[in-house]
Amino acid sequence: MESTVVKKKAVLDLVGASCTSCAITIEHVGRRIEGITDIFVDRGTSTIQIEYDGNRESLERICDVVDRIGYEATIRATE
């Protein structure tokens, strides 16, 4: 039997990352986190849009990493 991974989506509020370099850094680091399959920083809405494995720990990890690199991320919504 083939196992399929259910992909979920989440939106994180982002504070402090207003330049292109900030967004690229967050996306680059975020793609390396286990469980995160896609990540997009929207500077216009100050959000991070994430596709992930459904494990809330993956979202908490990305929030921790964003905090460590000098910005603030909080979970707004999940599907």
C-alpha positions, 0 to 999 in steps of 0.5 A, spaced: 500 500 500 502 506 498 503 512 503 501 519 501 503 525 505 497 530 507 499 537 505 496 542 509 497 550 509 498 555 514 499 562 514 503 566 519 504 573 521 510 576 520 513 582 524 520 586 522 522 583 515 520 588 510 526 587 505 527 582 499 533 580 503 529 578 509 524 574 505 529 570 501 533 568 507 526 566 511 524 562 505 531 559 504 532 557 511 524 555 511 525 550 506 530 546 510 526 545 515 523 538 515 516 537 514 515 544 510 514 543 503 513 550 500 514 557 503 513 564 501 514 570 504 509 576 502 512 582 504 505 586 502 501 583 507 507 581 512 505 574 512 508 567 511 504 562 507 506 555 508 505 548 505 507 543 510 506 536 513 500 537 518 504 536 524 504 543 528 511 542 530 513 544 523 510 550 524 513 551 531 520 550 528 519 555 523 516 560 528 523 559 532 527 559 526 524 566 524 525 568 531 532 566 531 534 570 525 531 576 528 524 577 526 517 575 529 512 569 526 506 567 529 501 562 527 495 566 524 491 560 521 491 553 519 487 548 514 
